[in-house]
Amino acid sequence: MLSEVAEKREVMKVGDRVRVSQSVVVYHHPQHKKEPFDIIGMEGTIISIITTWEGRPISANLPIVVEFSPKFKSHFRDSELEAITN
């Protein structure tokens, strides 16, 4: 399992297009504020992969930041995303 996660993390990089592959409920979607909204199937672009904080290495719980629109970004585990191939 760990090697699979490490392999997936190596493949995903900033700028990649991804799709939410598992049910993820958020409460900060711009069109559904303060309401539960499942974003499974939404597509976006990886804008950051968090590995350090103030110059020190960290192990973030939700390290991948995906932007779906200029007003909507969210953090994910790599297991919640799948790469979109052209």
PyMOL Python script that loads the backbone (N, CA, C, O; Angstrom):
from pymol import cmd

cmd.read_pdbstr("""\
ATOM      1  N   MET A   1       0.821  -1.193   0.000  1.00  0.00           N
ATOM      2  CA  MET A   1       0.000   0.000   0.000  1.00  0.00           C
ATOM      3  C   MET A   1       0.869   1.262   0.000  1.00  0.00           C
ATOM      4  O   MET A   1       0.618   2.186  -0.774  1.00  0.00           O
ATOM      5  N   LEU A   2       1.884   1.305   0.861  1.00  0.00           N
ATOM      6  CA  LEU A   2       2.742   2.488   0.912  1.00  0.00           C
ATOM      7  C   LEU A   2       3.465   2.720  -0.399  1.00  0.00           C
ATOM      8  O   LEU A   2       3.585   3.861  -0.845  1.00  0.00           O
ATOM      9  N   SER A   3       3.950   1.652  -1.026  1.00  0.00           N
ATOM     10  CA  SER A   3       4.660   1.822  -2.289  1.00  0.00           C
ATOM     11  C   SER A   3       3.718   2.332  -3.373  1.00  0.00           C
ATOM     12  O   SER A   3       4.126   3.108  -4.237  1.00  0.00           O
ATOM     13  N   GLU A   4       2.449   1.897  -3.328  1.00  0.00           N
ATOM     14  CA  GLU A   4       1.459   2.372  -4.291  1.00  0.00           C
ATOM     15  C   GLU A   4       1.203   3.864  -4.113  1.00  0.00           C
ATOM     16  O   GLU A   4       1.099   4.597  -5.097  1.00  0.00           O
ATOM     17  N   VAL A   5       1.101   4.315  -2.875  1.00  0.00           N
ATOM     18  CA  VAL A   5       0.888   5.733  -2.582  1.00  0.00           C
ATOM     19  C   VAL A   5       2.104   6.540  -3.005  1.00  0.00           C
ATOM     20  O   VAL A   5       1.963   7.598  -3.618  1.00  0.00           O
ATOM     21  N   ALA A   6       3.297   6.052  -2.685  1.00  0.00           N
ATOM     22  CA  ALA A   6       4.526   6.751  -3.068  1.00  0.00           C
ATOM     23  C   ALA A   6       4.639   6.842  -4.584  1.00  0.00           C
ATOM     24  O   ALA A   6       5.050   7.871  -5.120  1.00  0.00           O
ATOM     25  N   GLU A   7       4.275   5.765  -5.273  1.00  0.00           N
ATOM     26  CA  GLU A   7       4.332   5.753  -6.734  1.00  0.00           C
ATOM     27  C   GLU A   7       3.359   6.774  -7.317  1.00  0.00           C
ATOM     28  O   GLU A   7       3.701   7.488  -8.259  1.00  0.00           O
ATOM     29  N   LYS A   8       2.158   6.846  -6.766  1.00  0.00           N
ATOM     30  CA  LYS A   8       1.150   7.788  -7.239  1.00  0.00           C
ATOM     31  C   LYS A   8       1.614   9.220  -7.006  1.00  0.00           C
ATOM     32  O   LYS A   8       1.427  10.080  -7.866  1.00  0.00           O
ATOM     33  N   ARG A   9       2.220   9.484  -5.845  1.00  0.00           N
ATOM     34  CA  ARG A   9       2.689  10.826  -5.516  1.00  0.00           C
ATOM     35  C   ARG A   9       3.788  11.261  -6.482  1.00  0.00           C
ATOM     36  O   ARG A   9       3.844  12.429  -6.868  1.00  0.00           O
ATOM     37  N   GLU A  10       4.662  10.331  -6.876  1.00  0.00           N
ATOM     38  CA  GLU A  10       5.727  10.666  -7.818  1.00  0.00           C
ATOM     39  C   GLU A  10       5.154  11.031  -9.175  1.00  0.00           C
ATOM     40  O   GLU A  10       5.701  11.890  -9.867  1.00  0.00           O
ATOM     41  N   VAL A  11       4.065  10.394  -9.564  1.00  0.00           N
ATOM     42  CA  VAL A  11       3.468  10.636 -10.869  1.00  0.00           C
ATOM     43  C   VAL A  11       2.756  11.985 -10.905  1.00  0.00           C
ATOM     44  O   VAL A  11       2.854  12.702 -11.900  1.00  0.00           O
ATOM     45  N   MET A  12       2.044  12.342  -9.843  1.00  0.00           N
ATOM     46  CA  MET A  12       1.314  13.610  -9.807  1.00  0.00           C
ATOM     47  C   MET A  12       2.267  14.760  -9.523  1.00  0.00           C
ATOM     48  O   MET A  12       3.139  14.672  -8.658  1.00  0.00           O
ATOM     49  N   LYS A  13       2.077  15.850 -10.277  1.00  0.00           N
ATOM     50  CA  LYS A  13       2.926  17.018 -10.081  1.00  0.00           C
ATOM     51  C   LYS A  13       2.116  18.284 -10.324  1.00  0.00           C
ATOM     52  O   LYS A  13       1.025  18.235 -10.892  1.00  0.00           O
ATOM     53  N   VAL A  14       2.650  19.399  -9.897  1.00  0.00           N
ATOM     54  CA  VAL A  14       1.984  20.688 -10.074  1.00  0.00           C
ATOM     55  C   VAL A  14       1.728  20.904 -11.564  1.00  0.00           C
ATOM     56  O   VAL A  14       2.607  20.688 -12.398  1.00  0.00           O
ATOM     57  N   GLY A  15       0.514  21.330 -11.878  1.00  0.00           N
ATOM     58  CA  GLY A  15       0.123  21.576 -13.265  1.00  0.00           C
ATOM     59  C   GLY A  15      -0.680  20.442 -13.884  1.00  0.00           C
ATOM     60  O   GLY A  15      -1.295  20.630 -14.933  1.00  0.00           O
ATOM     61  N   ASP A  16      -0.688  19.266 -13.257  1.00  0.00           N
ATOM     62  CA  ASP A  16      -1.442  18.123 -13.785  1.00  0.00           C
ATOM     63  C   ASP A  16      -2.940  18.345 -13.614  1.00  0.00           C
ATOM     64  O   ASP A  16      -3.382  18.941 -12.632  1.00  0.00           O
ATOM     65  N   ARG A  17      -3.716  17.858 -14.582  1.00  0.00           N
ATOM     66  CA  ARG A  17      -5.174  17.852 -14.486  1.00  0.00           C
ATOM     67  C   ARG A  17      -5.588  16.581 -13.763  1.00  0.00           C
ATOM     68  O   ARG A  17      -5.093  15.497 -14.070  1.00  0.00           O
ATOM     69  N   VAL A  18      -6.494  16.713 -12.805  1.00  0.00           N
ATOM     70  CA  VAL A  18      -6.942  15.573 -12.008  1.00  0.00           C
ATOM     71  C   VAL A  18      -8.462  15.601 -11.846  1.00  0.00           C
ATOM     72  O   VAL A  18      -9.115  16.626 -12.044  1.00  0.00           O
ATOM     73  N   ARG A  19      -9.002  14.432 -11.478  1.00  0.00           N
ATOM     74  CA  ARG A  19     -10.432  14.276 -11.204  1.00  0.00           C
ATOM     75  C   ARG A  19     -10.585  13.701  -9.807  1.00  0.00           C
ATOM     76  O   ARG A  19      -9.806  12.837  -9.404  1.00  0.00           O
ATOM     77  N   VAL A  20     -11.582  14.168  -9.062  1.00  0.00           N
ATOM     78  CA  VAL A  20     -11.869  13.627  -7.731  1.00  0.00           C
ATOM     79  C   VAL A  20     -12.515  12.260  -7.940  1.00  0.00           C
ATOM     80  O   VAL A  20     -13.584  12.159  -8.541  1.00  0.00           O
ATOM     81  N   SER A  21     -11.861  11.206  -7.441  1.00  0.00           N
ATOM     82  CA  SER A  21     -12.305   9.838  -7.719  1.00  0.00           C
ATOM     83  C   SER A  21     -13.090   9.208  -6.577  1.00  0.00           C
ATOM     84  O   SER A  21     -13.675   8.139  -6.749  1.00  0.00           O
ATOM     85  N   GLN A  22     -13.112   9.850  -5.422  1.00  0.00           N
ATOM     86  CA  GLN A  22     -13.853   9.335  -4.270  1.00  0.00           C
ATOM     87  C   GLN A  22     -14.798  10.410  -3.754  1.00  0.00           C
ATOM     88  O   GLN A  22     -14.632  11.595  -4.045  1.00  0.00           O
ATOM     89  N   SER A  23     -15.774   9.987  -2.996  1.00  0.00           N
ATOM     90  CA  SER A  23     -16.709  10.941  -2.408  1.00  0.00           C
ATOM     91  C   SER A  23     -15.970  11.830  -1.406  1.00  0.00           C
ATOM     92  O   SER A  23     -15.395  11.341  -0.434  1.00  0.00           O
ATOM     93  N   VAL A  24     -15.995  13.136  -1.655  1.00  0.00           N
ATOM     94  CA  VAL A  24     -15.390  14.122  -0.760  1.00  0.00           C
ATOM     95  C   VAL A  24     -16.431  15.222  -0.551  1.00  0.00           C
ATOM     96  O   VAL A  24     -16.821  15.902  -1.500  1.00  0.00           O
ATOM     97  N   VAL A  25     -16.872  15.391   0.677  1.00  0.00           N
ATOM     98  CA  VAL A  25     -17.884  16.403   0.988  1.00  0.00           C
ATOM     99  C   VAL A  25     -17.183  17.640   1.539  1.00  0.00           C
ATOM    100  O   VAL A  25     -16.403  17.561   2.489  1.00  0.00           O
ATOM    101  N   VAL A  26     -17.479  18.788   0.921  1.00  0.00           N
ATOM    102  CA  VAL A  26     -16.901  20.059   1.363  1.00  0.00           C
ATOM    103  C   VAL A  26     -18.027  21.005   1.773  1.00  0.00           C
ATOM    104  O   VAL A  26     -19.182  20.830   1.385  1.00  0.00           O
ATOM    105  N   TYR A  27     -17.666  21.996   2.557  1.00  0.00           N
ATOM    106  CA  TYR A  27     -18.635  22.990   3.015  1.00  0.00           C
ATOM    107  C   TYR A  27     -18.248  24.396   2.549  1.00  0.00           C
ATOM    108  O   TYR A  27     -18.837  25.381   2.995  1.00  0.00           O
ATOM    109  N   HIS A  28     -17.265  24.493   1.659  1.00  0.00           N
ATOM    110  CA  HIS A  28     -16.799  25.812   1.234  1.00  0.00           C
ATOM    111  C   HIS A  28     -16.923  26.037  -0.270  1.00  0.00           C
ATOM    112  O   HIS A  28     -16.266  26.928  -0.809  1.00  0.00           O
ATOM    113  N   HIS A  29     -17.753  25.249  -0.962  1.00  0.00           N
ATOM    114  CA  HIS A  29     -17.967  25.455  -2.396  1.00  0.00           C
ATOM    115  C   HIS A  29     -18.708  26.779  -2.584  1.00  0.00           C
ATOM    116  O   HIS A  29     -19.695  27.026  -1.891  1.00  0.00           O
ATOM    117  N   PRO A  30     -18.254  27.640  -3.509  1.00  0.00           N
ATOM    118  CA  PRO A  30     -18.832  28.983  -3.648  1.00  0.00           C
ATOM    119  C   PRO A  30     -20.342  29.009  -3.911  1.00  0.00           C
ATOM    120  O   PRO A  30     -21.022  29.939  -3.479  1.00  0.00           O
ATOM    121  N   GLN A  31     -20.869  28.013  -4.604  1.00  0.00           N
ATOM    122  CA  GLN A  31     -22.298  28.009  -4.920  1.00  0.00           C
ATOM    123  C   GLN A  31     -23.130  27.253  -3.884  1.00  0.00           C
ATOM    124  O   GLN A  31     -24.358  27.227  -3.975  1.00  0.00           O
ATOM    125  N   HIS A  32     -22.471  26.640  -2.901  1.00  0.00           N
ATOM    126  CA  HIS A  32     -23.166  25.860  -1.878  1.00  0.00           C
ATOM    127  C   HIS A  32     -22.586  26.176  -0.497  1.00  0.00           C
ATOM    128  O   HIS A  32     -22.291  25.265   0.277  1.00  0.00           O
ATOM    129  N   LYS A  33     -22.425  27.446  -0.194  1.00  0.00           N
ATOM    130  CA  LYS A  33     -21.789  27.842   1.069  1.00  0.00           C
ATOM    131  C   LYS A  33     -22.539  27.307   2.281  1.00  0.00           C
ATOM    132  O   LYS A  33     -23.766  27.356   2.360  1.00  0.00           O
ATOM    133  N   LYS A  34     -21.751  26.797   3.222  1.00  0.00           N
ATOM    134  CA  LYS A  34     -22.251  26.283   4.502  1.00  0.00           C
ATOM    135  C   LYS A  34     -23.235  25.127   4.348  1.00  0.00           C
ATOM    136  O   LYS A  34     -24.006  24.838   5.262  1.00  0.00           O
ATOM    137  N   GLU A  35     -23.208  24.468   3.192  1.00  0.00           N
ATOM    138  CA  GLU A  35     -24.020  23.281   2.952  1.00  0.00           C
ATOM    139  C   GLU A  35     -23.086  22.157   2.527  1.00  0.00           C
ATOM    140  O   GLU A  35     -22.071  22.421   1.883  1.00  0.00           O
ATOM    141  N   PRO A  36     -23.399  20.912   2.867  1.00  0.00           N
ATOM    142  CA  PRO A  36     -22.564  19.813   2.389  1.00  0.00           C
ATOM    143  C   PRO A  36     -22.699  19.666   0.875  1.00  0.00           C
ATOM    144  O   PRO A  36     -23.807  19.689   0.339  1.00  0.00           O
ATOM    145  N   PHE A  37     -21.567  19.515   0.191  1.00  0.00           N
ATOM    146  CA  PHE A  37     -21.570  19.368  -1.265  1.00  0.00           C
ATOM    147  C   PHE A  37     -20.514  18.339  -1.644  1.00  0.00           C
ATOM    148  O   PHE A  37     -19.335  18.518  -1.337  1.00  0.00           O
ATOM    149  N   ASP A  38     -20.926  17.269  -2.305  1.00  0.00           N
ATOM    150  CA  ASP A  38     -20.011  16.198  -2.720  1.00  0.00           C
ATOM    151  C   ASP A  38     -19.379  16.573  -4.056  1.00  0.00           C
ATOM    152  O   ASP A  38     -20.087  16.828  -5.030  1.00  0.00           O
ATOM    153  N   ILE A  39     -18.049  16.606  -4.103  1.00  0.00           N
ATOM    154  CA  ILE A  39     -17.358  17.050  -5.313  1.00  0.00           C
ATOM    155  C   ILE A  39     -16.794  15.891  -6.137  1.00  0.00           C
ATOM    156  O   ILE A  39     -15.918  16.108  -6.974  1.00  0.00           O
ATOM    157  N   ILE A  40     -17.280  14.661  -5.917  1.00  0.00           N
ATOM    158  CA  ILE A  40     -16.815  13.526  -6.712  1.00  0.00           C
ATOM    159  C   ILE A  40     -17.061  13.819  -8.195  1.00  0.00           C
ATOM    160  O   ILE A  40     -18.135  14.284  -8.576  1.00  0.00           O
ATOM    161  N   GLY A  41     -16.067  13.543  -9.012  1.00  0.00           N
ATOM    162  CA  GLY A  41     -16.172  13.755 -10.449  1.00  0.00           C
ATOM    163  C   GLY A  41     -15.711  15.116 -10.928  1.00  0.00           C
ATOM    164  O   GLY A  41     -15.535  15.306 -12.131  1.00  0.00           O
ATOM    165  N   MET A  42     -15.510  16.071 -10.030  1.00  0.00           N
ATOM    166  CA  MET A  42     -15.048  17.394 -10.456  1.00  0.00           C
ATOM    167  C   MET A  42     -13.603  17.312 -10.935  1.00  0.00           C
ATOM    168  O   MET A  42     -12.818  16.503 -10.441  1.00  0.00           O
ATOM    169  N   GLU A  43     -13.264  18.156 -11.900  1.00  0.00           N
ATOM    170  CA  GLU A  43     -11.921  18.182 -12.469  1.00  0.00           C
ATOM    171  C   GLU A  43     -11.264  19.520 -12.192  1.00  0.00           C
ATOM    172  O   GLU A  43     -11.910  20.568 -12.216  1.00  0.00           O
ATOM    173  N   GLY A  44      -9.958  19.461 -11.927  1.00  0.00           N
ATOM    174  CA  GLY A  44      -9.210  20.675 -11.654  1.00  0.00           C
ATOM    175  C   GLY A  44      -7.733  20.482 -11.929  1.00  0.00           C
ATOM    176  O   GLY A  44      -7.326  19.474 -12.505  1.00  0.00           O
ATOM    177  N   THR A  45      -6.932  21.454 -11.515  1.00  0.00           N
ATOM    178  CA  THR A  45      -5.491  21.454 -11.749  1.00  0.00           C
ATOM    179  C   THR A  45      -4.759  21.511 -10.414  1.00  0.00           C
ATOM    180  O   THR A  45      -5.118  22.290  -9.531  1.00  0.00           O
ATOM    181  N   ILE A  46      -3.727  20.676 -10.275  1.00  0.00           N
ATOM    182  CA  ILE A  46      -2.901  20.707  -9.067  1.00  0.00           C
ATOM    183  C   ILE A  46      -2.101  22.008  -9.071  1.00  0.00           C
ATOM    184  O   ILE A  46      -1.364  22.287 -10.017  1.00  0.00           O
ATOM    185  N   ILE A  47      -2.251  22.802  -8.010  1.00  0.00           N
ATOM    186  CA  ILE A  47      -1.502  24.060  -7.931  1.00  0.00           C
ATOM    187  C   ILE A  47      -0.394  24.008  -6.891  1.00  0.00           C
ATOM    188  O   ILE A  47       0.485  24.869  -6.881  1.00  0.00           O
ATOM    189  N   SER A  48      -0.426  23.002  -6.010  1.00  0.00           N
ATOM    190  CA  SER A  48       0.607  22.889  -4.988  1.00  0.00           C
ATOM    191  C   SER A  48       0.594  21.496  -4.382  1.00  0.00           C
ATOM    192  O   SER A  48      -0.460  20.873  -4.251  1.00  0.00           O
ATOM    193  N   ILE A  49       1.776  21.012  -4.015  1.00  0.00           N
ATOM    194  CA  ILE A  49       1.914  19.786  -3.239  1.00  0.00           C
ATOM    195  C   ILE A  49       2.740  20.162  -2.018  1.00  0.00           C
ATOM    196  O   ILE A  49       3.925  20.477  -2.128  1.00  0.00           O
ATOM    197  N   ILE A  50       2.106  20.125  -0.864  1.00  0.00           N
ATOM    198  CA  ILE A  50       2.718  20.637   0.362  1.00  0.00           C
ATOM    199  C   ILE A  50       3.630  19.580   0.982  1.00  0.00           C
ATOM    200  O   ILE A  50       3.171  18.523   1.416  1.00  0.00           O
ATOM    201  N   THR A  51       4.926  19.883   1.016  1.00  0.00           N
ATOM    202  CA  THR A  51       5.906  18.961   1.602  1.00  0.00           C
ATOM    203  C   THR A  51       6.765  19.638   2.666  1.00  0.00           C
ATOM    204  O   THR A  51       7.425  18.963   3.456  1.00  0.00           O
ATOM    205  N   THR A  52       6.756  20.994   2.687  1.00  0.00           N
ATOM    206  CA  THR A  52       7.544  21.721   3.683  1.00  0.00           C
ATOM    207  C   THR A  52       6.723  22.867   4.262  1.00  0.00           C
ATOM    208  O   THR A  52       5.772  23.344   3.642  1.00  0.00           O
ATOM    209  N   TRP A  53       7.105  23.298   5.458  1.00  0.00           N
ATOM    210  CA  TRP A  53       6.507  24.459   6.101  1.00  0.00           C
ATOM    211  C   TRP A  53       7.624  25.198   6.819  1.00  0.00           C
ATOM    212  O   TRP A  53       8.312  24.633   7.668  1.00  0.00           O
ATOM    213  N   GLU A  54       7.796  26.462   6.470  1.00  0.00           N
ATOM    214  CA  GLU A  54       8.867  27.292   7.014  1.00  0.00           C
ATOM    215  C   GLU A  54      10.221  26.605   6.880  1.00  0.00           C
ATOM    216  O   GLU A  54      11.048  26.649   7.791  1.00  0.00           O
ATOM    217  N   GLY A  55      10.432  25.972   5.732  1.00  0.00           N
ATOM    218  CA  GLY A  55      11.717  25.350   5.432  1.00  0.00           C
ATOM    219  C   GLY A  55      11.945  23.978   6.026  1.00  0.00           C
ATOM    220  O   GLY A  55      12.992  23.374   5.795  1.00  0.00           O
ATOM    221  N   ARG A  56      10.988  23.472   6.786  1.00  0.00           N
ATOM    222  CA  ARG A  56      11.147  22.150   7.398  1.00  0.00           C
ATOM    223  C   ARG A  56      10.218  21.141   6.730  1.00  0.00           C
ATOM    224  O   ARG A  56       9.086  21.481   6.386  1.00  0.00           O
ATOM    225  N   PRO A  57      10.678  19.910   6.544  1.00  0.00           N
ATOM    226  CA  PRO A  57       9.806  18.898   5.931  1.00  0.00           C
ATOM    227  C   PRO A  57       8.636  18.549   6.852  1.00  0.00           C
ATOM    228  O   PRO A  57       8.789  18.450   8.070  1.00  0.00           O
ATOM    229  N   ILE A  58       7.469  18.365   6.241  1.00  0.00           N
ATOM    230  CA  ILE A  58       6.279  17.976   7.002  1.00  0.00           C
ATOM    231  C   ILE A  58       5.564  16.843   6.272  1.00  0.00           C
ATOM    232  O   ILE A  58       5.820  16.589   5.095  1.00  0.00           O
ATOM    233  N   SER A  59       4.677  16.174   6.977  1.00  0.00           N
ATOM    234  CA  SER A  59       3.841  15.145   6.354  1.00  0.00           C
ATOM    235  C   SER A  59       2.386  15.581   6.510  1.00  0.00           C
ATOM    236  O   SER A  59       1.700  15.175   7.449  1.00  0.00           O
ATOM    237  N   ALA A  60       1.933  16.404   5.585  1.00  0.00           N
ATOM    238  CA  ALA A  60       0.569  16.937   5.637  1.00  0.00           C
ATOM    239  C   ALA A  60      -0.450  15.829   5.412  1.00  0.00           C
ATOM    240  O   ALA A  60      -0.216  14.917   4.619  1.00  0.00           O
ATOM    241  N   ASN A  61      -1.581  15.906   6.107  1.00  0.00           N
ATOM    242  CA  ASN A  61      -2.651  14.925   5.920  1.00  0.00           C
ATOM    243  C   ASN A  61      -3.302  15.051   4.549  1.00  0.00           C
ATOM    244  O   ASN A  61      -3.664  14.045   3.939  1.00  0.00           O
ATOM    245  N   LEU A  62      -3.453  16.271   4.064  1.00  0.00           N
ATOM    246  CA  LEU A  62      -4.077  16.551   2.770  1.00  0.00           C
ATOM    247  C   LEU A  62      -3.111  17.422   1.961  1.00  0.00           C
ATOM    248  O   LEU A  62      -3.321  18.629   1.848  1.00  0.00           O
ATOM    249  N   PRO A  63      -2.056  16.825   1.398  1.00  0.00           N
ATOM    250  CA  PRO A  63      -0.966  17.611   0.825  1.00  0.00           C
ATOM    251  C   PRO A  63      -1.200  18.196  -0.566  1.00  0.00           C
ATOM    252  O   PRO A  63      -0.474  19.106  -0.967  1.00  0.00           O
ATOM    253  N   ILE A  64      -2.180  17.709  -1.307  1.00  0.00           N
ATOM    254  CA  ILE A  64      -2.349  18.142  -2.694  1.00  0.00           C
ATOM    255  C   ILE A  64      -3.446  19.201  -2.767  1.00  0.00           C
ATOM    256  O   ILE A  64      -4.590  18.952  -2.386  1.00  0.00           O
ATOM    257  N   VAL A  65      -3.082  20.389  -3.264  1.00  0.00           N
ATOM    258  CA  VAL A  65      -4.036  21.487  -3.399  1.00  0.00           C
ATOM    259  C   VAL A  65      -4.467  21.551  -4.860  1.00  0.00           C
ATOM    260  O   VAL A  65      -3.639  21.685  -5.761  1.00  0.00           O
ATOM    261  N   VAL A  66      -5.786  21.453  -5.082  1.00  0.00           N
ATOM    262  CA  VAL A  66      -6.340  21.463  -6.435  1.00  0.00           C
ATOM    263  C   VAL A  66      -7.235  22.686  -6.591  1.00  0.00           C
ATOM    264  O   VAL A  66      -8.057  22.991  -5.727  1.00  0.00           O
ATOM    265  N   GLU A  67      -7.053  23.385  -7.725  1.00  0.00           N
ATOM    266  CA  GLU A  67      -7.904  24.529  -8.052  1.00  0.00           C
ATOM    267  C   GLU A  67      -8.915  24.085  -9.099  1.00  0.00           C
ATOM    268  O   GLU A  67      -8.546  23.591 -10.165  1.00  0.00           O
ATOM    269  N   PHE A  68     -10.198  24.267  -8.783  1.00  0.00           N
ATOM    270  CA  PHE A  68     -11.267  23.909  -9.709  1.00  0.00           C
ATOM    271  C   PHE A  68     -11.755  25.128 -10.480  1.00  0.00           C
ATOM    272  O   PHE A  68     -12.163  25.015 -11.636  1.00  0.00           O
ATOM    273  N   SER A  69     -11.712  26.277  -9.846  1.00  0.00           N
ATOM    274  CA  SER A  69     -12.061  27.557 -10.458  1.00  0.00           C
ATOM    275  C   SER A  69     -11.304  28.619  -9.659  1.00  0.00           C
ATOM    276  O   SER A  69     -10.779  28.323  -8.586  1.00  0.00           O
ATOM    277  N   PRO A  70     -11.243  29.842 -10.166  1.00  0.00           N
ATOM    278  CA  PRO A  70     -10.510  30.865  -9.399  1.00  0.00           C
ATOM    279  C   PRO A  70     -11.031  31.062  -7.975  1.00  0.00           C
ATOM    280  O   PRO A  70     -10.281  31.501  -7.104  1.00  0.00           O
ATOM    281  N   LYS A  71     -12.291  30.747  -7.727  1.00  0.00           N
ATOM    282  CA  LYS A  71     -12.862  30.939  -6.394  1.00  0.00           C
ATOM    283  C   LYS A  71     -12.964  29.658  -5.584  1.00  0.00           C
ATOM    284  O   LYS A  71     -13.455  29.695  -4.456  1.00  0.00           O
ATOM    285  N   PHE A  72     -12.515  28.519  -6.120  1.00  0.00           N
ATOM    286  CA  PHE A  72     -12.679  27.261  -5.389  1.00  0.00           C
ATOM    287  C   PHE A  72     -11.439  26.388  -5.496  1.00  0.00           C
ATOM    288  O   PHE A  72     -11.086  25.900  -6.570  1.00  0.00           O
ATOM    289  N   LYS A  73     -10.782  26.201  -4.342  1.00  0.00           N
ATOM    290  CA  LYS A  73      -9.621  25.321  -4.198  1.00  0.00           C
ATOM    291  C   LYS A  73      -9.898  24.400  -3.027  1.00  0.00           C
ATOM    292  O   LYS A  73     -10.670  24.738  -2.130  1.00  0.00           O
ATOM    293  N   SER A  74      -9.263  23.228  -3.036  1.00  0.00           N
ATOM    294  CA  SER A  74      -9.434  22.315  -1.912  1.00  0.00           C
ATOM    295  C   SER A  74      -8.199  21.435  -1.774  1.00  0.00           C
ATOM    296  O   SER A  74      -7.450  21.254  -2.734  1.00  0.00           O
ATOM    297  N   HIS A  75      -7.987  20.891  -0.584  1.00  0.00           N
ATOM    298  CA  HIS A  75      -6.859  20.016  -0.276  1.00  0.00           C
ATOM    299  C   HIS A  75      -7.311  18.561  -0.322  1.00  0.00           C
ATOM    300  O   HIS A  75      -8.432  18.239   0.074  1.00  0.00           O
ATOM    301  N   PHE A  76      -6.416  17.666  -0.816  1.00  0.00           N
ATOM    302  CA  PHE A  76      -6.759  16.254  -0.979  1.00  0.00           C
ATOM    303  C   PHE A  76      -5.611  15.339  -0.600  1.00  0.00           C
ATOM    304  O   PHE A  76      -4.450  15.745  -0.561  1.00  0.00           O
ATOM    305  N   ARG A  77      -5.971  14.077  -0.319  1.00  0.00           N
ATOM    306  CA  ARG A  77      -5.001  12.983  -0.265  1.00  0.00           C
ATOM    307  C   ARG A  77      -4.813  12.513  -1.704  1.00  0.00           C
ATOM    308  O   ARG A  77      -5.706  12.687  -2.532  1.00  0.00           O
ATOM    309  N   ASP A  78      -3.672  11.926  -2.005  1.00  0.00           N
ATOM    310  CA  ASP A  78      -3.465  11.435  -3.366  1.00  0.00           C
ATOM    311  C   ASP A  78      -4.418  10.299  -3.718  1.00  0.00           C
ATOM    312  O   ASP A  78      -4.715  10.094  -4.894  1.00  0.00           O
ATOM    313  N   SER A  79      -4.903   9.556  -2.726  1.00  0.00           N
ATOM    314  CA  SER A  79      -5.829   8.452  -2.995  1.00  0.00           C
ATOM    315  C   SER A  79      -7.217   8.947  -3.418  1.00  0.00           C
ATOM    316  O   SER A  79      -8.015   8.162  -3.932  1.00  0.00           O
ATOM    317  N   GLU A  80      -7.514  10.224  -3.212  1.00  0.00           N
ATOM    318  CA  GLU A  80      -8.819  10.777  -3.577  1.00  0.00           C
ATOM    319  C   GLU A  80      -8.845  11.323  -4.998  1.00  0.00           C
ATOM    320  O   GLU A  80      -9.891  11.754  -5.482  1.00  0.00           O
ATOM    321  N   LEU A  81      -7.692  11.305  -5.668  1.00  0.00           N
ATOM    322  CA  LEU A  81      -7.580  11.889  -7.003  1.00  0.00           C
ATOM    323  C   LEU A  81      -7.106  10.865  -8.021  1.00  0.00           C
ATOM    324  O   LEU A  81      -6.426   9.896  -7.684  1.00  0.00           O
ATOM    325  N   GLU A  82      -7.482  11.103  -9.286  1.00  0.00           N
ATOM    326  CA  GLU A  82      -6.942  10.310 -10.384  1.00  0.00           C
ATOM    327  C   GLU A  82      -6.506  11.276 -11.475  1.00  0.00           C
ATOM    328  O   GLU A  82      -7.154  12.295 -11.713  1.00  0.00           O
ATOM    329  N   ALA A  83      -5.412  10.952 -12.130  1.00  0.00           N
ATOM    330  CA  ALA A  83      -4.892  11.802 -13.192  1.00  0.00           C
ATOM    331  C   ALA A  83      -5.794  11.700 -14.413  1.00  0.00           C
ATOM    332  O   ALA A  83      -6.336  10.635 -14.709  1.00  0.00           O
ATOM    333  N   ILE A  84      -5.949  12.810 -15.115  1.00  0.00           N
ATOM    334  CA  ILE A  84      -6.716  12.826 -16.359  1.00  0.00           C
ATOM    335  C   ILE A  84      -5.709  12.748 -17.494  1.00  0.00           C
ATOM    336  O   ILE A  84      -4.836  13.607 -17.624  1.00  0.00           O
ATOM    337  N   THR A  85      -5.834  11.731 -18.301  1.00  0.00           N
ATOM    338  CA  THR A  85      -4.937  11.585 -19.447  1.00  0.00           C
ATOM    339  C   THR A  85      -5.645  12.065 -20.699  1.00  0.00           C
ATOM    340  O   THR A  85      -6.846  11.858 -20.871  1.00  0.00           O
ATOM    341  N   ASN A  86      -4.887  12.707 -21.566  1.00  0.00           N
ATOM    342  CA  ASN A  86      -5.476  13.255 -22.803  1.00  0.00           C
ATOM    343  C   ASN A  86      -5.596  12.225 -23.863  1.00  0.00           C
ATOM    344  O   ASN A  86      -6.070  12.521 -24.960  1.00  0.00           O
TER     345      ASN A  86
END
""", "prot")
cmd.dss("prot")
cmd.show_as("cartoon", "prot")
cmd.util.cbc("prot")
cmd.orient("prot")
